Amino acid sequence: MTIRHRPLRSCADTRGSDDDDHGGMDVVRTARSRRLPALTLVVLAGAALVTAACGDDDPGPQSLPTLSSAPPATPDAKAAIEAAYRGYEAATEEMAASGDPNPAKLRPYATAARAQKDAESLAVLFDQNYRIVGETGIDVRSVTVTGDKAVVEACIDTTKWVTVEKGKQPAPDETGPPPGLARVQLVHEGGDWLVSSSEDGGAC
């Protein structure tokens, strides 16, 4: 989900450095970021360095191009992609309020890897006795389709989505973080569009 909230204790305070792998929603470590752009950039930069250092020496086997099984980028296809993204946001919002980090709740809308990472990150929040309550507003700006991959850009209003201790409600004047732009990647698997990764796009 698009997690942005006030700072909590870091994951290292409770689970150690192993939590550095949580590339989906690191709800504790990134108080102002929706989708770990810093961690994403570090991973991508590392991959780029490895490619630059080793790619010329050993290019490895070359795979043949394959035909995409995704439907054409028609208005109906874009509507299905947007519906999948909105379903993912709604399912994660529900899970963030429930206190039950069950990845199965996200599987209709996300890949297995993404659902697992999101659930693990929310589990850290739940272990610290926090929940996120309220609702978000979603303004989809664009849907771009390239074969069996798609990107949704949306402005997410999280001002009414607030982190609270379990069993409590936000104070009347308490608000969540300001709106932010999300760039969400989806893949076409088994006939469905599923959220696979995402990044913070800054303010909107």
Secondary structure, DSSP 8 states (H G I E B T S, - for coil): -----S----HHHHT-GGGGG--S--TTT-SS-SS-HHHHHHHHHHHHHHHHHHTTT------------S--S-HHHHHHHHHHHHHHHHHHHHHHHHT---GGGTTTTB-HHHHHHHHHHHHHHHHTTEEEEE--EEEEEEEEEETTEEEEEEEEE-TTEEEEETT----TT------EEEEEEEEEETTEEEEEEEEEEEE-
